[in-house]
């Protein structure tokens, strides 16, 4: 299954490699209890909230890294 920023947060959390990768870009991804509230969102949608603090450039970098996991 190909992963990207358009994958749901729940799918990304279930994939250990993806979760580790996102933890590097967004510390707390794996441990923040509030992440349970946003599991139905895509990672792109989650990053659209200002509280996420992820720029468009960083989002593209994360997307490339996630897609590389599936290769």
N, C-alpha and C positions, 0 to 999 in steps of 0.2 A: 504494500500500500504506500503510495507516494504521500509524503508529508510536505506541508507548506504552511505559510501563515494563514491560509484559508482553511486549514484543518481546525476542527473544534478543539478547545482547550482540553476537554476530557480525553480525546484521542492522543494529544501530545503528552499528557500526564501519564497515560498508560504505557507509552513507549519510553523505556528507560534512557535510551540514547538521546532522544528528543528532549526529555525532561532535563537531563544533565546539560545539554547544549543551551536550553533556555535559561537554566539557572545561572549560567555564566553571563548571559546578556541581561537578564532580569533577576537579580538576586531575590530570593524569596518565592520564586515560582513554585518550587516543590514544597515549601514549608509554610507559606502564609495560609492560615485557615480561611481567609476570605476567597481564596481561589475556588473553593467549592461552590461559591455563589455564581461564578461566571463560567462554569464548565460547558454550558450549552452554547456559548459564544465562540466565534472563530477567534483565533489569536489576532487577526487583523482588526476585527471589531473591538476587541479588548484594548488594543493599542491606540485606537481612535480616541479613547478617553484621555483627557489631559493628565489625570492622575498616574497614568502608566509611565509617562516620561520617556516614551520611545519616539524618536524622530522618524520621518519618512525614510531617510537614508539608512538608519539603523534597522528599520523594518525590512528594507530590501536586503541588507546584509544577513539578517536572520533568515529570511526566506531562502536565500541561496544556500545557506548552511543546512537548513532543514531538507531542502531538495537533494543536497549532496548525500545525506544520510540514506536516501532511498536508492542510490546508485550502486 
